[in-house]
């Protein structure tokens, strides 16, 4: 299970012990992921202000904005959301996800939060939908905060587990971490930056990764399709031989080699193909003994 409710964490002698029990023994022994909002106080995640998000076995989620930055007080997006200006997401969490302008369902009419009056509810500031569509205006509202971001991460974890039910909790977590987009910081050191953690979550790439490693029992190469929201190609490769390495070669339709790269024995290689003109290209992969492994035609358009 991905993202247990707080009350589930009290089953074994208090919240902290309950979380430890869930992450190690939950989900039939495969472990459970506990996902927690980093908090909205514009402070560093710690035991003092973000419990239990600071725990190593909890995924703490930072709220990001539509321009892929950590939400900070009075940023550029506040003009679009008047009650949203005062808060900032806590930082030094594990991963970032959208935490502003999240559209969600609401109770219709005056019983709902979207009652034509701007107002707040705890740390989740709700604001009426400023749209002409009556259905959206009456039945939906916007929500802000790292709690909304945490819900997105929990949903994507569930998608990853659906794509590959054989994964345990650590396997899902590792996929989520290694497939993020490294945005929002000038520099990531060892794959991490304070404002965005390991980066902003990428649902498409995480599910792609999960499907690829579903059944690994021999060396594999898989050239994935171009990411539909970018100009990047992803090559997934894995070997059961630790000493084995791969050579990637990229050719145009006339057989001219455009690119060559030695790859380590297991991983994901990301390649920007935006510089190439539209047309067909060939990818060929060999191991370090020049043994042919895989080739694939791709279309750049």
Buried (B, 14 or more C-beta within 10 A) or exposed (E): BBBBEEEBBEBBEEBBEBBBBBBEEBBEEBBBBBBBBBBBBBBBBEEEBBBBBBBEBBBBBBBBBEEBBBBBEEBEBBEEBEBBBEBBBBBBBBBBBBBBBBEBEBEEEEEBBBBEEEEEEEBBBBBBBEEEEEEBBBBBBBBBBBBBBBBBBBBBBBBBBEBBEEBBBEBBBEBBBBBBBBBBBEEBEEEBBBBBBBBBBBBBBBBBBBBBBEEEEEBBBBBBEBBEEBEEBBBBBBBEEEEBBBBBBBBBEEEEEEEEEEBEBBEBBEBEBEEBEEEEBBBBBBBEEEEEBBBBEBEBE
